[in-house]
Amino acid sequence: MNIGFIGAGHMGSAMIEGLLRAKTVTPENLYVKGGSSGTAEALQQKLKFQLIKEYDAFEKCQVIFIATGAKIVLDVLKQAAPYMSKNTILISVATGHTVDQAQAAVGEGIYVVHAIPNTPVSVNEGMTGAVFADNMPSERKEQAFSVLTDLGQVKEVDEHLLGTFGTVAGCSPAFVDIFMEALADGAVFEGMPRALSYEVIAQMVLGTAKLAIETNKHPGELKDGVTSPGGSTIKGVAALEKNGFRYAVIDAVKQANS
């Protein structure tokens, strides 16, 4: 399979790394057209994919990702569309447009997917929301699902929920990173070496997430399982509540989704 990429910024780079890591595509069959930032050139030195200057190389691609900024995505699609072969699957991971708008930009004969992933796709542990064009045949939809699933979990969602999905899945890694950094600051304050604290915290977050996924228990039930009466955990929980932890998280989602 030949795969093309338009854009190699933070998200494009993460997906490129994930697809190569999963062996969905080989470097010689991956065609990447970057922008003016130079990130594609730097990444090519590391990953050895085919760095291209013109769109004509996309004629041989069965799947093309576009990962540009929201303001230019539709214009770029119009420029690239003449070089896309019929029955190509176009997966846009840009925001700021609908499936219908992307379809109008590329014309008929191209099957459009609007997907919002998050950066853990680079290690094949992503969470991606996807909206598929109504005209997509089942075999093309399965092919698109297969490619995206190589990057992690994929959920088909209604288009009106895609923005919120992107906020929760796409913005929240930054919120978790801030939480992890704050935990490390607390650990360092109490005398733990910072490198050790980051290692402990990262494994704790990974294990907690895996426990939630595999047990399918309500987060409150999992929390109750480690808060013994009068213990240290419930004292920490009370401190979080006192300082508005829940409201801060809810407000972060609201603000990011506005």
C-alpha positions in Angstrom: 0.0 0.0 0.0 1.2 3.5 -0.8 0.2 6.2 1.7 0.5 10.0 1.2 0.7 12.8 3.7 0.1 16.5 3.2 1.5 18.2 6.3 4.0 16.9 8.9 3.5 19.1 11.9 2.8 17.7 15.4 -0.1 15.5 14.4 1.1 14.6 10.9 4.5 13.6 12.4 2.8 11.5 15.1 0.7 9.6 12.6 3.7 9.1 10.3 5.7 7.6 13.1 2.8 5.4 14.2 2.1 4.0 10.7 5.8 3.2 10.2 6.0 1.7 13.7 3.0 -0.5 13.0 4.5 -1.5 9.6 1.3 -0.4 7.9 3.5 1.2 5.3 7.2 1.0 4.5 9.3 4.2 4.2 9.7 3.7 0.4 5.9 3.6 0.1 5.2 6.6 2.2 5.1 10.0 0.4 5.2 13.1 2.5 4.7 16.7 1.3 5.6 19.2 4.0 5.1 22.9 4.2 7.4 25.8 4.9 8.3 25.0 8.5 10.9 22.4 7.6 9.5 19.7 10.0 9.0 17.2 7.1 12.6 17.6 6.1 13.9 17.0 9.6 11.6 14.0 10.1 12.6 12.5 6.8 16.2 12.4 8.0 15.1 10.2 10.8 12.5 8.0 9.2 13.7 7.9 5.5 10.3 8.2 3.8 9.8 9.7 0.4 9.9 13.5 0.7 8.1 15.1 -2.2 7.8 18.6 -3.6 4.9 18.2 -5.9 1.5 16.6 -5.6 1.8 14.3 -8.6 3.4 11.5 -6.5 -0.1 11.1 -4.8 -1.5 9.5 -8.0 0.0 6.2 -6.8 -1.4 6.5 -3.2 -4.4 4.5 -2.1 -4.7 6.5 1.1 -3.9 10.2 1.6 -3.8 12.0 4.9 -4.1 15.8 5.1 -2.8 17.3 8.4 -2.6 21.0 7.7 -4.0 23.9 9.6 -7.7 24.6 9.6 -7.5 27.8 7.7 -5.8 26.4 4.6 -7.1 22.8 4.5 -9.8 23.2 1.9 -7.6 25.3 -0.4 -4.9 22.7 -0.2 -7.4 20.0 -1.0 -8.5 21.8 -4.1 -4.8 22.1 -5.2 -4.1 18.4 -4.5 -7.4 16.9 -5.8 -6.3 16.7 -9.5 -3.5 14.4 -8.5 -5.6 12.0 -6.5 -6.7 8.8 -8.3 -10.3 7.7 -8.3 -11.3 5.6 -5.3 -8.6 7.1 -3.2 -9.4 7.3 0.5 -8.8 10.9 1.8 -8.4 11.1 5.6 -8.5 14.7 6.9 -7.2 15.2 10.4 -7.5 18.9 10.2 -10.2 20.8 12.1 -12.5 23.6 10.8 -14.5 21.8 8.1 -17.1 19.2 7.5 -17.1 16.0 5.5 -19.3 17.6 2.9 -16.9 20.6 2.6 -13.9 18.3 2.1 -15.9 16.2 -0.4 -16.8 19.4 -2.4 -13.1 20.4 -2.4 -11.9 17.1 -3.9 -14.9 16.2 -6.0 -16.5 12.9 -6.7 -14.7 9.6 -6.8 -12.6 10.3 -3.7 -13.9 8.8 -0.4 -13.6 11.2 2.5 -13.0 10.5 6.2 -12.8 13.2 8.8 -10.8 11.9 11.7 -9.6 13.6 14.9 -6.7 11.6 16.5 -4.4 12.4 19.4 -0.7 12.4 19.7 -0.4 8.9 21.3 -0.9 7.6 17.8 2.8 7.9 17.5 3.1 4.9 19.8 0.0 3.1 18.4 -2.1 3.9 21.5 -4.2 6.7 20.0 -7.9 7.5 20.3 -9.4 8.6 17.1 -12.9 9.8 16.3 -14.0 9.4 12.7 -16.8 10.5 10.5 -17.2 8.7 7.1 -18.8 10.1 3.9 -22.2 8.7 3.2 -21.0 7.5 -0.3 -18.2 5.3 1.1 -18.5 1.6 0.1 -18.2 -0.9 2.9 -14.9 -2.2 1.6 -13.3 1.3 1.5 -14.7 2.0 5.0 -13.1 -1.2 6.3 -9.8 -0.2 4.7 -9.9 3.2 6.3 -10.8 1.7 9.6 -7.9 -0.8 9.3 -5.3 2.0 8.7 -6.6 4.1 11.5 -6.8 1.1 13.9 -3.1 0.5 13.4 -2.7 3.8 15.3 -4.8 2.8 18.2 -8.5 2.8 19.0 -11.1 4.2 16.6 -14.6 5.3 17.3 -17.1 6.2 14.6 -19.1 9.3 15.9 -21.8 11.6 14.7 -20.3 14.6 13.0 -21.7 17.1 15.5 -19.8 15.3 18.3 -16.5 15.3 16.5 -15.3 18.6 17.9 -16.0 17.5 21.5 -14.4 14.1 20.8 -11.3 16.0 19.6 -11.3 18.1 22.7 -11.5 15.2 25.1 -9.2 12.9 23.2 -6.9 15.4 21.5 -6.5 18.2 24.1 -6.6 16.1 27.2 -3.1 14.6 26.8 -1.8 18.1 27.5 -4.0 18.3 30.6 -2.7 14.9 31.8 0.9 16.0 31.1 0.3 19.1 33.3 -1.2 16.8 36.0 1.9 14.5 35.8 4.2 17.4 36.0 2.4 18.7 39.0 2.6 15.3 40.7 6.3 15.2 40.0 6.7 18.7 41.6 4.9 17.4 44.6 7.1 14.3 44.8 10.2 16.5 44.4 9.0 18.8 47.1 8.8 15.7 49.4 12.4 14.6 48.5 12.0 12.2 45.5 14.5 12.6 42.6 12.7 14.1 39.6 13.7 11.4 37.1 12.4 8.7 39.4 9.2 10.6 40.0 8.4 10.9 36.3 9.1 7.2 35.8 6.8 6.3 38.7 4.0 8.7 37.6 4.1 7.6 34.0 3.7 4.0 34.9 0.9 4.9 37.4 -1.0 6.7 34.7 -0.5 3.8 32.2 -1.6 1.2 34.8 -4.6 3.3 36.0 -5.8 3.7 32.4 -5.4 0.0 31.7 -7.2 -1.0 34.8 -10.2 1.3 33.8 -10.3 -0.2 30.3 -9.9 -3.9 31.3 -12.3 -3.8 34.3 -14.8 -1.4 32.7 -15.5 -0.1 36.2 -16.8 3.4 36.9 -14.0 5.8 37.7 -15.6 6.6 41.0 -15.6 2.9 41.9 -11.9 2.6 41.1 -11.2 5.7 43.2 -13.2 4.2 46.1 -11.0 1.1 45.9 -7.9 3.0 47.0 -9.5 5.5 49.5 -9.6 3.7 52.8 -11.3 5.5 55.8 -9.1 8.1 57.3 -6.2 7.1 55.0 -3.7 9.2 53.1 -5.5 8.9 49.7 -8.9 10.4 51.0 -6.9 13.2 52.5 -5.4 14.0 49.1 -8.8 13.7 47.4 -10.2 16.2 49.9 -7.3 18.6 49.1 -8.1 18.3 45.4 -11.8 19.0 46.0 -10.9 22.0 48.3 -8.9 23.5 45.5 -11.5 23.0 42.8 -9.8 20.2 40.9 -13.1 18.9 39.3 -14.3 22.3 38.2 -10.9 23.2 36.8 -11.0 20.1 34.6 -14.6 20.7 33.5 -13.8 24.3 32.7 -10.7 23.3 30.7 -12.8 21.0 28.5 -15.4 23.8 28.1 -12.8 26.4 27.2 -10.9 24.1 24.8 -14.2 23.2 23.0 -15.4 26.8 22.6 
